Amino acid sequence: MPGALPLAGAAAVLVGAAVVASLMPAARASRVDVLQALGSE
């Protein structure tokens, strides 16, 4: 059974990857003009 430190490190890496993966599309969407996006449909 692994120790607590490698387990905590792996959990931190996975949480960090999840945060980055969710912030990238959110940052891109926040730069889009709403009226322009709605008008293109």
C-alpha positions as CSV (number, residue, x, y, z in Angstrom):
1,M,0.0,0.0,0.0
2,P,1.5,3.3,-1.0
3,G,2.3,6.0,1.5
4,A,0.2,9.1,1.9
5,L,2.7,11.5,0.2
6,P,2.6,9.9,-3.3
7,L,-1.2,9.5,-3.0
8,A,-1.6,13.2,-2.1
9,G,0.8,14.2,-4.9
10,A,-1.2,12.2,-7.5
11,A,-4.4,13.7,-6.3
12,A,-3.0,17.2,-6.5
13,V,-1.8,16.6,-10.1
14,L,-5.2,15.3,-11.1
15,V,-7.1,18.2,-9.4
16,G,-4.7,20.7,-11.1
17,A,-5.2,19.1,-14.5
18,A,-9.0,19.3,-14.0
19,V,-8.9,22.9,-13.0
20,V,-6.8,23.9,-16.0
21,A,-9.0,21.8,-18.4
22,S,-12.1,23.6,-17.1
23,L,-10.6,27.1,-17.0
24,M,-9.3,27.1,-20.6
25,P,-12.7,26.9,-22.3
26,A,-14.2,29.3,-19.8
27,A,-11.5,31.9,-20.5
28,R,-12.1,31.5,-24.2
29,A,-15.8,31.8,-23.8
30,S,-15.5,35.0,-21.7
31,R,-13.8,36.8,-24.6
32,V,-16.7,36.2,-27.0
33,D,-19.1,39.0,-27.6
34,V,-22.6,37.8,-26.7
35,L,-24.5,39.7,-29.2
36,Q,-22.1,38.7,-32.0
37,A,-22.4,35.0,-31.0
38,L,-26.2,35.2,-30.9
39,G,-26.4,37.0,-34.2
40,S,-24.4,34.5,-36.0
41,E,-27.0,31.7,-35.5
